[in-house]
């Protein structure tokens, strides 16, 4: 009996090794094995998410099916998890420009629909197994994304990667740019150990989330997530639309900022290589697509599963965020003629964001004809935008050792410093000004910014260690406390997030301090470059680590792009 059992175990151990060795030839980048035991802890987390109202509604509603593999396959003994890596960068990324603005699909939707890709890989894996195991012995059930099981929970337990604070599975080898799938089987394969690596103290994803949908490490309120909202068919709130930017489907922010993804870009699967014109399409032409044209152009992408309407709605939102006056004619036509009330409502919002006499006339004309209450309310809200005060934001650029800088001031004082020329930063600065001041208009004004530029030039020449300028910090009371504390860090010295938290009397708010530091609108003047990790790591910097190193060296400190080496 023992000899027979040992022989059987050796058989499955050898087959497991055969699968691992064959995985690359099957188009699978990583494979892991786990038991088919229930996911007990997962069930509790899922129930908590539902109770808190965090679930998206796209998931399988039966929690037992989501956590008990034996309900999905009779005699289930183990699960094979697979990962297939996908690209994270466009080789030739088309640029937006005035009158030709572009949207952006999330990286998961760049190449061929990943559901098709993974089903193909799982079918090949099944064929590989059936060549080696008689049909009467083998039972399998495969699933991808829309299946009952949690792909991430399976992958984590099977050792594909660890669950990051951004809720993604992060493979030590591939990062989080991986598609996941699994196969339940009655074969009792030996299990792999979970990955022991984790995110450590890093909170970049939590700090960078545009809507604060990451309510805690590894905790997502899907209802706030931009990825969910871009797929929703409901009317979107003003706040959500302003934060969507030019996203047409999905959001990659929490993965882009993840240091575990640094240098991770996978181009070895031809079917997943993106067409730049599909990944970043022109916005106005998307509004004109028929159903047939939409399917022809975008039907091969995973983003097409929700149909044309949400993508077109998101394109309208993007045009409003770009304040693209060349799109007013197209938006006016949608507002007047489109049969979909939610498209008309979103077009009204976009016209209000864009502003100008032509947009106002389009709204007034539509108001006289519109019968749908939701659209009438959207038009009236958009018209109120025209009655609001327009705050002038004065801008001027200067050359520096960091490259071009754009300096901006409100009537109250200096309010922003952006890395890049006025042309490079105007869209981002304008969006920030609109969010911060309501209606705002950028105006070049060399004289008003002359003193700020003069003091910055002195600083870069090593002739000034502090600044004497009127400042207009726009943020929460907590954020303003943090930014003022930055200005108390002496020239040539550094502080940690913990030290700043203690300095403002909030010693437990270390992570919140990090978030405020990352949102500092006036770098250099409020020297967030002087903030480093408690262990000497440089942590992040909005302008890029190279600029942070340059500023630290200018002040007499030695550093590389990872850590402070020697303080003066």
Secondary structure, DSSP 8 states (H G I E B T S, - for coil): -HHHHHHHHHHHHHHHHHHHHHGGGGT-SEEEEEE----HHHHHHHHHHHHTT---S-S-S-HHHHH-GGGTSTT--EEEEEEEE---S-SS----BTTB-B-EE-GGGSSS-HHHHHHHHHHHHHHHHHTTS-TTT--EEEE-SSSSS-HHHHHHHTTS-EE-TTS-EEBTTTBT-EEEEEEEESS------------TT--HHHHH-TT--EEETTEE-TTT-HHHHHH--S---HHHHHHHTTEEE---HHHHT-GGGTT------GGG---HHHHT-BHHHHHT--HHHHHHHHTTSGGGGG-HHHHHHHHHHHHHHHT-GGGHHHHHHHHHH-S-HHHHHHHHHHHHHH-SHHHHHHHHHHHTT---HHHHHHHHHHHHHHHS--EEEEEEEE--TTS-EEEEE-SSSEEEEEES-HHHHHHHHHHHHHHHHSSEEEEE-TTTTHHHHHHHHHHHTT--SS----B---S-HHHHHHHHHHTTS-TT--B-HHHHHHHTT-TT-HHHHHHHHHT-SSTTTS-GGGB--TTSB----TT-HHHHHHHHHHTT-EE-SSBEEE--
